[in-house]
């Protein structure tokens, strides 16, 4: 599966557009990690606990989007975008979406 944030993929042509695909995941903060993050906030610098949490939730959203694209018979997803939103206090959704396509060799 080829994933691209661009609308085209070098060396390939879109031979068929299969439609919008998306994946999302909602995560809540962990009290223990919040305490560590608060302490890091006092000292400054990167909040590793949240960096790791966001990386995990992005990967899960991408995996779910890819599953949806495979079910349509796609071998690529173009124009991929990410969006996040607060669902409730301490809970956020990460959504990933794009256009599932069939890619063929250029030329």
VENURPE-V509410 format. One record per backbone hydrogen bond with DSSP energy under -0.5 kcal/mol. CO is the residue of the C=O (numbers start at 1). NH is the residue of the N-H. Records with the same first field share a line. If there is no record, write none. Layout:
# VENURPE-V509410
CO = NH ; NH
This chain:
# VENURPE-V509410
1 = 3
2 = 77
4 = 80
6 = 79
9 = 12
11 = 106
13 = 15 ; 104
16 = 18 ; 102
19 = 100
21 = 98
23 = 96
25 = 94
27 = 92
30 = 34
31 = 35
32 = 36
33 = 37
34 = 38
35 = 39
36 = 40
37 = 41
38 = 42
39 = 43
40 = 44
46 = 48
47 = 50 ; 51
48 = 52
49 = 53
50 = 54
51 = 55
52 = 56
53 = 57
54 = 58
55 = 59
56 = 60
57 = 61
58 = 62
59 = 63
60 = 64
61 = 65
62 = 66
63 = 67
64 = 68
65 = 69
66 = 70
67 = 71
68 = 72
69 = 72 ; 74
70 = 73
75 = 2
76 = 101
77 = 4
78 = 99
81 = 97
83 = 95
85 = 87 ; 93
88 = 91
90 = 29
91 = 87 ; 88
92 = 27
93 = 85 ; 95
94 = 25
95 = 83
96 = 23
97 = 81
98 = 21 ; 100
99 = 78
100 = 18 ; 19
101 = 75 ; 76 ; 103
102 = 15 ; 16
104 = 13
